[in-house]
Amino acid sequence: VAEMLVDRWGLASRKVVVVDEWIDVDGWIDVDERIESRARRRSVGRRPRVLAVGALRHRKGSARFVDLMSMLAAHPSRPLGTWMGGAESSVEAQELRSDIARSVDPDSLELIADRPDPGEVVASADVFVSTAIEDPYPLTVLEAAAAGVPVVGFDSGGIREVLDAVDQADALVPVDDVIGLAGVVGRLLDDPEERARRGRRLSDWVRRTHTSEQLAPRWWDAVTG
């Protein structure tokens, strides 16, 4: 957006200030407790959750998430895919359910509606996936990272900035490379310790750099000049 404003619209670069999205994590999630909870679920044979969040729109890639879970169906852990977002009664949800019925065991993929406070669902995930084909700076990626959930996805938009910052860009694949994405997710499902390591590093980074305490003052300074 900043490049567009300067290069296409001709605004002076000194008048364009970029401030990343931020989240408020104060008292929200105990990361160590959540990571231990995931380990306990694994020890009793609970299926790991692969989560994606977004409106049921083409740019968010919900159909690609269905393809991803179809490819992961043979994984030994039998992961449960969860797509959170959109209205359960919408036309888009009905179309996606038809795709699921044709492509995936219905018990392996669930759709849940938008929630006012999605934090609990996000924190329950074992792997967070972004199948968006375009997303300037995904807030849900920050929320998953803050909760200590490892993040993978298509290399589109601001997700690269997040993962570059913690040396985890190897979790990105080109847009529409569902086979490559399934490989990344599958390797993380095979390695709980690596999931915990990545999740902790992401959480530490978000809490250090992308909370309201750090970024809201920068936004206010930019607005007030």
Buried (B, 14 or more C-beta within 10 A) or exposed (E): EEEEBBEEEEEEEEEBEEBBBBBEBEEBBEBEEBBEEBBEBBEEEEBBBBBBBBBBEEEBBBBBBBBBBBBBBEBEBBBBBBBBBBEEEEEBBEEBBEBBEEBBEEEBBEBBEEEEEBBEBBBBBBBBBBBBBEBEBBBBBBBBBBBBBBBBBBBBBBBBEBBEBBEBBEBBBEBBBBEBBBBBBBBBBEEBEEBBBBBBBBBBBBBEBBBEEBBEEBBEEEEEE
